[in-house]
Amino acid sequence: MISASSPRALAKHEDDIGTGAPHGSVATLALGALGVVFGDIGTSPLYTLPSCIEVLGGKTDRADVLGMLSLVFWSLTMVVTVKYMTFVMRADNHGEGGILALLALVPKRMRGSKTGLGWLAFLVVVGAALLYGDGIITPAISVLSAMEGLEVATPRLSPLVLPLTCAVLLGLFGIQHRGTGRVGNIFGPVMVVWFVTIAILGVHHIVKYPAVLSALNPIHGVRFFVIHGVRGIFVLGAVVLAVTGGEALYADMGHFGRRPIRVAWMVIVMPALVLNYFGQGALLLTDPHASAHLFFAMVPPGPATYALVALSTCATVIASQALISGVFSLTHQAVQLGLFPRVDVEHTSAQAEGQIYVPVMNTALAIACLGLVIGFRSANRLAAAYGIAVTGTMVITSVVFFEVSRRTWHWPIWKSLPLLLLFLAFDIPFFAANAFKFRDGGYIPVLVAVLLTLVMTNWSRGQHIFHEQEARLSPSLANFLDGIDRKLAARIPGTAIFLASATEEVPLVLVRFVERVRALPEHVLVLSIVITHEPHLPPDTATLEPLGKGISRLTIQRGFMDSTKLLPVLECAVRKFALSCDLRSATYYFGRETFLATSEGEMSRLSESFFAFLARNASTTTAQYRIPPTQVVEMGVEIDL
């Protein structure tokens, strides 16, 4: 169960700029969005149609090409434009989007119970876990598909494709600790060049075969399924590659705002994508032998191919960077919401709070991406592993959006149910088509998602039980204060800060300290940090409650996307309440819990052992709040869950 304050449900249809968005004109923000939001979906032309052709056995006729193009166009229109741009992006949590933002809009009674996550919150957790599965594939397939253009330029360079792909990925993951602030400014202009280039290439080939535009008629998509039957469903599993970046559009809404993302999509991105897909189709109809490396066959062999490979590599690196940053952000949010064990989070920019680096996730992604490249060896084969995770998230997003519209916004059933059915009419066939690819590689993101779902559900339930045990073991405030004079031999100079959960009247670490040391500093702060379902909160949200005997309770509320650095927030509270304490010389007392794996607690022995393993390997409280280790004292506490 997630403990947080009640969120304020927002569904403002004219809200233009997210709370986390930088200031600027819509045009400026739309340019920035091109370099962050649209990298994944923008590089899909590299591998979408070739993957469709491979499913058909490498041979296509005019009806096949028009059918595939019709499916791609209407998928982009209905899934991205209608579902995400028009409706899902209305579901924002104070301007922030993404699967975890939807959790904040879910009614509190549906988020959790005493036994764990509620069913809707569990769905959100599964959706978030599936995004991790998608995250290990996108960098691998994107960079590999770009490097395969070298085979078109010079076939003798084919042996270099895998080594160069691995080198680019190693370099990309190797620079993450430095942040992307400096190079991030060029991402937008580079992606503008990319979208303009693919649009021009598309127009060039459409002019040669304008009849390809007849694929705008959806009847060609229907006819495709009539002709191919079950194989047509398999092709749908490749068509979905054209829309796999749709979830990223929603997740990054808070960085740039709803309107700039919509403007960028309608004015630049979708026209460029449609023109390029139809240009590839026109080329295929005039030269069926171009299907092997369809995208790079759009330019003549030689220098133009090398230039396109270079531009494609830049675009895929940018797309990969956006997804890597998204995984870092998702991990940070999950930790803050109590869904994931603590991990080290490093802020790489003093100006942009959202620019973070998570070492353990960076290492895991790097190993996974390199393993996929070496194991699958081609973008077309890797495409078999792609799609099942993101389509699963798409289905979950539709279901949770329906519940939010009904339970939170109180839309009538005649308004919300048709939307759900419309969304699922695309999401479920896409998911079913990708489910057929399970044995060919789809099991990889599914296994990742299952593992992370187990981690998040176990951690969430264990944390909930742990806090209940803390509250049960700690004495009431009245009893503690009544007996404190008898237990203390002395009051010593200085300030002590004891960390407490929101459910504890008196933190166990404070009780143990008094019992062991029989002394207490003159100034004692019992500090509670409450993570809310709002993404960002101002630093002056602290409240102070004097408890007596020189002890005060300081409660600080933070947003789930805020920095975890504690000292600036404490300094703000000291100024706000004019506290007579020196934080530079204060001592912080934290509990170091040891969880006993027995059969007597509320969790099973296996679940408790798993939770204890996660707790032992989690980052320390000192590292999480970035407190100088020389000012920290940890006291052991045994807990049986």
Long-range contacts (C-beta under 8 A, 24 or more apart in sequence): 1-111, 1-112, 1-113, 1-114, 1-116, 1-117, 1-118, 1-460, 1-461, 1-464, 2-103, 2-111, 2-112, 2-117, 2-121, 2-337, 2-338, 2-339, 2-460, 3-338, 3-464, 3-467, 3-502, 3-503, 3-530, 4-337, 4-530, 4-531, 4-532, 4-533, 4-560, 5-530, 5-532, 5-533, 5-534, 5-557, 6-108, 6-533, 7-93, 7-104, 7-105, 7-532, 7-533, 7-534, 8-94, 8-534, 9-105, 9-404, 9-408, 9-409, 10-92, 10-93, 10-94, 10-95, 10-105, 11-90, 11-91, 11-92, 11-408, 11-409, 12-90, 12-92, 13-90, 15-92, 15-95, 15-257, 15-258, 16-257, 16-258, 16-259, 16-260, 17-95, 17-256, 17-257, 17-258, 17-259, 17-260, 18-92, 18-95, 18-96, 18-97, 18-253, 18-254, 18-255, 18-256, 18-257, 18-258, 19-94, 19-95, 19-96, 19-254, 19-535, 19-536, 20-95, 20-96, 20-254, 20-255, 20-354, 20-535, 20-536, 20-561, 21-95, 21-254, 21-255, 21-256, 21-257, 21-260, 22-255, 22-256, 26-259, 26-260, 26-263, 27-263, 29-256, 29-257, 29-260, 30-256, 30-260, 30-261, 30-263, 30-264, 30-267, 30-268, 31-188, 31-189, 31-192, 31-264, 32-187, 32-188, 32-255, 32-256, 32-260, 33-188, 33-252, 33-255, 33-256, 33-260, 33-261, 33-264, 34-187, 34-188, 34-191, 34-192, 34-195, 34-264, 34-268, 34-269, 35-184, 35-186, 35-187, 35-188, 35-189, 35-190, 35-191, 35-318, 35-322, 36-184, 36-187, 36-188, 36-252, 36-255, 36-256, 36-322, 36-325, 37-248, 37-249, 37-252, 37-255, 37-256, 37-261, 37-264, 37-322, 38-191, 38-245, 38-249, 38-264, 38-265, 38-269, 39-187, 39-191, 39-245, 39-248, 39-315, 39-316, 39-318, 39-319, 39-320, 39-321, 39-322, 39-323, 40-138, 40-142, 40-244, 40-245, 40-248, 40-319, 40-322, 40-323, 41-80, 41-242, 41-243, 41-244, 41-245, 41-246, 41-248, 41-249, 41-269, 41-273, 42-191, 42-194, 42-195, 42-245, 42-269, 42-272, 42-273, 42-315, 42-319, 43-142, 43-145, 43-146, 43-194, 43-312, 43-315, 43-316, 43-319, 44-241, 44-242, 44-243, 44-244, 44-245, 44-273, 45-198, 45-273, 45-276, 45-277, 45-280, 45-295, 46-142, 46-145, 46-146, 46-295, 46-312, 46-316, 46-379, 47-141, 47-145, 47-241, 47-295, 47-379, 47-380, 47-383, 48-72, 48-238, 48-239, 48-241, 48-242, 48-277, 49-277, 49-280, 49-281, 49-284, 49-294, 49-295, 50-291, 50-292, 50-293, 50-294, 50-295, 50-379, 50-380, 51-238, 51-241, 51-379, 51-380, 51-383, 52-235, 52-238, 52-239, 53-284, 53-291, 53-294, 54-238, 54-380, 54-383, 55-231, 55-234, 55-235, 55-237, 55-238, 56-228, 56-231, 56-235, 58-291, 59-288, 60-284, 60-288, 60-291, 62-285, 63-220, 63-223, 63-224, 63-227, 64-224, 64-227, 64-228, 65-212, 65-215, 65-281, 65-284, 65-285, 66-212, 66-214, 66-215, 66-220, 66-224, 66-281, 67-215, 67-220, 67-221, 67-223, 67-224, 67-225, 67-227, 67-232, 68-224, 68-235, 68-239, 68-281, 69-212, 69-215, 69-220, 69-277, 69-278, 69-281, 70-215, 70-216, 70-217, 70-218, 70-219, 70-220, 70-221, 70-224, 71-221, 71-224, 71-235, 71-236, 71-239, 72-239, 72-242, 72-277, 73-215, 73-216, 73-274, 73-277, 73-278, 74-218, 74-221, 75-239, 75-240, 75-242, 75-243, 75-426, 75-430, 76-242, 76-243, 76-270, 76-273, 76-274, 78-422, 78-426, 79-243, 79-246, 79-394, 79-426, 79-427, 80-243, 80-246, 80-249, 80-265, 80-270, 81-265, 81-266, 81-270, 82-422, 83-246, 83-398, 83-422, 83-423, 83-426, 84-246, 84-247, 84-249, 84-250, 85-249, 85-261, 85-262, 85-265, 85-266, 87-401, 87-419, 88-250, 88-397, 88-401, 89-249, 89-250, 89-253, 89-258, 89-261, 89-262, 90-258, 91-401, 91-404, 91-405, 92-253, 92-254, 92-258, 93-533, 93-534, 93-535, 94-534, 94-535, 94-536, 95-253, 95-254, 95-257, 95-535, 96-253, 96-254, 96-535, 96-561, 97-250, 97-251, 97-252, 97-253, 97-254, 98-250, 98-251, 98-252, 98-253, 98-254, 98-330, 98-333, 99-124, 99-127, 99-128, 99-131, 99-247, 99-251, 99-393, 99-396, 99-397, 99-400, 100-124, 100-128, 100-330, 100-333, 100-334, 100-337, 100-560, 101-254, 101-535, 102-397, 102-400, 102-401, 102-404, 103-337, 103-533, 104-533, 104-534, 105-404, 105-408, 106-400, 106-403, 106-404, 106-407, 106-408, 107-407, 107-408, 110-403, 110-407, 112-460, 112-464, 114-464, 115-461, 116-457, 116-460, 116-461, 116-464, 117-457, 117-460, 117-461, 120-400, 120-403, 122-457, 123-396, 123-399, 123-400, 124-396, 124-400, 125-339, 125-453, 125-456, 125-457, 125-460, 126-392, 126-396, 126-449, 126-453, 127-392, 127-393, 127-396, 127-397, 127-400, 128-330, 128-334, 128-339, 128-452, 128-456, 129-448, 129-449, 129-450, 129-451, 129-452, 129-453, 129-456, 130-389, 130-390, 130-392, 130-393, 130-396, 130-445, 130-449, 131-247, 131-251, 131-326, 131-327, 131-330, 131-389, 131-390, 131-393, 132-327, 132-330, 132-448, 132-449, 132-452, 133-388, 133-389, 133-444, 133-445, 133-446, 133-447, 133-448, 133-449, 134-244, 134-247, 134-323, 134-386, 134-389, 134-390, 134-393, 134-445, 135-323, 135-324, 135-326, 135-327, 135-365, 136-365, 136-368, 136-369, 136-372, 136-444, 136-445, 136-448, 137-372, 137-382, 137-385, 137-386, 137-389, 137-444, 137-445, 138-244, 138-319, 138-320, 138-323, 138-386, 139-169, 139-172, 139-316, 139-319, 139-320, 139-323, 139-324, 139-365, 139-369, 140-165, 140-169, 140-368, 140-369, 140-370, 140-372, 140-373, 140-376, 140-382, 141-372, 141-379, 141-382, 141-383, 141-386, 142-316, 142-319, 142-320, 143-168, 143-169, 143-172, 143-313, 143-316, 143-317, 143-320, 143-373, 144-373, 144-378, 144-379, 144-382, 145-312, 145-316, 145-379, 146-309, 146-312, 146-313, 146-315, 146-316, 147-309, 147-313, 148-293, 148-296, 148-378, 148-379, 149-293, 149-295, 149-296, 149-305, 149-308, 149-309, 149-312, 150-309, 151-293, 152-293, 152-296, 152-297, 152-301, 152-305, 153-296, 153-301, 153-302, 153-305, 153-306, 153-309, 162-373, 162-374, 162-377, 165-373, 166-370, 166-373, 166-374, 168-313, 168-317, 169-320, 169-366, 169-369, 169-370, 169-373, 170-366, 170-370, 172-317, 172-320, 172-321, 172-324, 173-324, 173-362, 173-363, 173-365, 173-366, 173-369, 176-324, 176-357, 176-362, 177-346, 177-348, 177-357, 177-359, 177-362, 178-348, 179-348, 179-349, 179-355, 179-357, 180-321, 180-325, 180-348, 180-355, 181-348, 181-349, 181-351, 181-352, 181-355, 187-318, 187-321, 190-314, 190-315, 190-318, 191-315, 191-318, 192-268, 193-311, 194-311, 194-312, 194-314, 194-315, 195-268, 195-269, 195-272, 196-272, 197-308, 197-311, 198-272, 198-273, 198-275, 198-276, 199-271, 199-272, 199-275, 199-276, 201-276, 201-279, 201-298, 201-299, 202-272, 202-274, 202-275, 202-276, 202-277, 202-278, 202-279, 202-280, 202-298, 203-275, 203-279, 204-279, 204-298, 205-279, 205-280, 205-282, 205-283, 205-286, 205-298, 206-275, 206-278, 206-279, 206-282, 208-282, 208-286, 209-282, 209-283, 209-285, 209-286, 210-282, 211-285, 212-278, 212-281, 212-282, 212-285, 213-278, 215-278, 215-281, 233-429, 233-432, 233-433, 233-436, 234-433, 234-436, 235-433, 236-429, 236-430, 236-433, 237-387, 237-430, 237-433, 237-434, 237-436, 237-437, 238-383, 238-387, 239-430, 240-387, 240-390, 240-391, 240-430, 240-433, 240-434, 241-383, 241-386, 241-387, 242-273, 242-277, 243-430, 244-386, 244-387, 244-390, 245-319, 246-394, 247-390, 247-393, 247-394, 247-397, 248-322, 248-323, 248-326, 250-397, 251-326, 251-329, 251-330, 252-322, 252-326, 254-535, 254-561, 255-354, 324-362, 324-365, 325-355, 327-358, 327-361, 327-365, 328-356, 328-357, 328-358, 328-361, 328-362, 329-354, 329-356, 329-561, 331-358, 331-361, 332-356, 332-358, 332-561, 333-560, 333-561, 334-456, 335-624, 336-531, 336-558, 336-560, 336-561, 336-562, 336-564, 337-531, 337-533, 337-560, 338-459, 338-460, 338-463, 338-531, 339-456, 339-459, 339-460, 340-455, 340-456, 340-459, 341-455, 341-459, 341-614, 341-615, 341-617, 341-618, 341-619, 342-618, 342-619, 342-620, 342-621, 342-623, 342-624, 343-618, 343-619, 344-619, 344-623, 345-564, 345-624, 347-563, 347-565, 353-561, 353-562, 353-563, 354-561, 368-448, 372-444, 376-441, 381-441, 382-441, 384-437, 384-440, 384-441, 384-442, 385-437, 385-440, 385-441, 385-442, 385-444, 385-445, 386-445, 387-430, 387-433, 387-434, 387-437, 387-442, 388-431, 388-434, 388-435, 388-437, 388-438, 388-442, 388-445, 388-446, 389-445, 389-446, 389-448, 389-449, 391-427, 391-430, 391-431, 391-434, 392-431, 392-449, 394-427, 394-430, 394-431, 395-424, 395-427, 395-428, 395-431, 398-423, 398-424, 398-427, 454-610, 455-614, 458-607, 458-610, 458-611, 458-614, 459-611, 459-614, 461-603, 461-607, 462-595, 462-603, 462-607, 462-608, 462-611, 462-614, 462-615, 462-641, 465-601, 465-602, 465-603, 465-641, 466-593, 466-595, 466-639, 466-641, 467-501, 467-502, 467-503, 467-504, 468-503, 469-639, 469-640, 469-641, 470-501, 470-503, 470-504, 470-507, 470-508, 470-639, 471-501, 471-503, 471-504, 471-505, 473-508, 474-504, 474-505, 474-506, 474-507, 474-508, 474-511, 475-505, 475-506, 475-511, 476-505, 476-506, 477-505, 477-506, 477-547, 480-505, 480-506, 480-511, 481-547, 481-548, 481-549, 481-551, 484-514, 484-520, 484-549, 485-549, 487-514, 487-515, 487-518, 488-514, 488-518, 488-519, 488-520, 489-518, 489-519, 490-518, 490-519, 491-519, 491-520, 491-521, 491-522, 491-550, 492-519, 492-520, 492-521, 492-522, 493-521, 493-522, 494-521, 494-522, 494-523, 494-585, 494-586, 494-587, 495-521, 495-522, 495-523, 495-524, 495-525, 495-581, 495-582, 495-583, 495-585, 495-586, 495-587, 496-520, 496-521, 496-523, 496-524, 496-525, 496-586, 496-587, 496-588, 496-589, 497-524, 497-525, 497-527, 497-570, 497-586, 497-587, 497-588, 497-589, 498-524, 498-525, 498-526, 498-527, 498-589, 499-527, 499-528, 499-529, 499-588, 499-589, 499-590, 499-591, 499-621, 500-526, 500-527, 500-528, 500-553, 501-528, 502-528, 502-530, 502-555, 504-528, 507-591, 508-591, 508-637, 509-589, 509-590, 509-591, 509-635, 509-637, 510-589, 512-635, 512-637, 513-589, 513-635, 516-635, 520-550, 521-587, 522-550, 523-550, 523-579, 523-580, 523-581, 524-550, 524-551, 524-552, 525-551, 525-552, 525-553, 525-554, 525-579, 525-581, 526-551, 526-552, 526-553, 526-554, 527-554, 527-556, 527-570, 528-553, 528-554, 528-555, 528-556, 529-556, 529-558, 529-566, 530-555, 530-556, 530-557, 530-558, 531-557, 531-558, 531-559, 531-560, 532-557, 532-558, 532-559, 532-560, 533-560, 534-559, 534-560, 535-559, 535-560, 535-561, 535-562, 536-561, 536-562, 537-562, 539-568, 539-569, 539-572, 540-572, 540-573, 540-576, 542-569, 542-572, 542-573, 542-576, 542-577, 544-573, 544-577, 544-579, 564-624, 564-625, 564-626, 565-625, 565-626, 566-625, 566-626, 566-627, 567-626, 567-627, 585-631, 586-631, 587-631, 587-632, 587-633, 588-622, 588-627, 588-631, 588-632, 588-633, 589-632, 589-633, 589-634, 589-635, 590-621, 590-622, 590-632, 590-633, 590-634, 590-635, 591-634, 591-635, 591-636, 591-637, 592-634, 592-635, 592-636, 592-637, 593-636, 593-637, 593-638, 593-639, 594-636, 594-637, 594-638, 594-639, 595-638, 595-639, 595-640, 595-641, 596-638, 596-639, 596-640, 596-641, 598-640, 600-640, 601-640, 601-641, 602-641, 603-641, 608-641, 611-641
